[in-house]
Amino acid sequence: MPTAKDNYQQGIVMALNGWSTEDIQSFCVKLNIPDDVTKQFIEGHTSALKHLFYCERITALRRMCASSRQTR
């Protein structure tokens, strides 16, 4: 039986595979997945997207700094 941590991690995998929150919700409805498990999927999904967004911002800032050093 999957644990809450397993479900959270599955949500992360769903995010990395391009699933939307709506995709997760409709998937869970079609398979009659309990609401608490659906919530855990979505929590993992949301956490992963926040982390990816943060990493993209850091990467963009590093590129800006690197390009400004090259133009000096």
Secondary structure, DSSP 8 states (H G I E B T S, - for coil): ---HHHHHHHHHHHHHTT--HHHHHHHHHHTT--HHHHHHHHHHHHHHHHHHHHHHHHHHHHHHHHHHHHT-
